[in-house]
Amino acid sequence: MDEKRRRSFQLEDDKGNKLATGVIYDEGNVQVLWRVDCGYTAEQYASLNPILDLMPGVTVLRLIEPD
């Protein structure tokens, strides 16, 4: 079975405050699961660029290793 590989990510500001969390797929698609400005969400984007434009102040993209 072909399973999509995905990586969890977290966007932070320069003080380490979490601004958003979500999942990046190998194809480049992004699903944002939570944003500090609107709470839980299920936004889907073709890349990270749109979410970076919506969230000024992002300075860190942290990829979270699966357990």
C-alpha positions as CSV (number, residue, x, y, z in Angstrom):
1,M,0.0,0.0,0.0
2,D,1.3,3.5,-0.9
3,E,1.3,5.6,2.2
4,K,2.0,9.4,2.1
5,R,4.9,10.3,4.2
6,R,4.2,13.4,6.3
7,R,6.1,15.5,8.8
8,S,4.7,17.6,11.6
9,F,5.9,21.2,11.8
10,Q,5.6,24.1,14.1
11,L,6.0,27.8,13.2
12,E,7.5,30.1,15.9
13,D,8.3,33.7,16.4
14,D,11.8,35.0,17.4
15,K,10.8,34.5,21.1
16,G,9.9,30.9,20.7
17,N,6.1,31.4,20.9
18,K,4.2,28.8,18.8
19,L,2.2,30.5,16.0
20,A,1.0,27.5,14.1
21,T,1.2,23.7,13.8
22,G,0.5,21.3,11.0
23,V,1.7,18.7,8.6
24,I,3.9,18.9,5.5
25,Y,3.5,16.1,2.9
26,D,6.4,15.0,0.6
27,E,4.5,16.4,-2.4
28,G,4.7,19.8,-0.8
29,N,1.1,20.1,0.3
30,V,0.6,21.6,3.7
31,Q,-2.3,21.2,6.2
32,V,-2.4,23.7,9.0
33,L,-4.1,22.2,12.1
34,W,-3.8,25.1,14.6
35,R,-3.1,28.8,14.4
36,V,-2.6,31.2,17.3
37,D,-4.9,33.8,15.6
38,C,-7.9,31.6,14.9
39,G,-7.4,28.4,16.9
40,Y,-8.0,24.9,15.6
41,T,-8.5,24.8,11.8
42,A,-8.1,22.5,8.8
43,E,-6.6,24.8,6.2
44,Q,-4.9,23.2,3.2
45,Y,-2.3,24.8,1.0
46,A,-0.2,23.8,-2.0
47,S,2.9,25.0,-0.1
48,L,4.1,26.8,3.0
49,N,4.3,30.2,1.3
50,P,0.6,31.2,1.8
51,I,0.7,30.5,5.5
52,L,3.9,32.4,5.9
53,D,2.3,35.4,4.2
54,L,-0.7,35.2,6.5
55,M,1.4,34.9,9.7
56,P,3.8,37.9,10.0
57,G,6.5,37.3,12.6
58,V,7.4,33.7,11.7
59,T,11.1,33.3,12.1
60,V,11.4,29.5,12.8
61,L,10.1,26.5,10.9
62,R,10.6,23.5,13.2
63,L,10.1,20.0,11.8
64,I,9.0,17.5,14.5
65,E,10.3,14.0,14.2
66,P,7.8,11.2,14.6
67,D,7.9,9.1,17.8
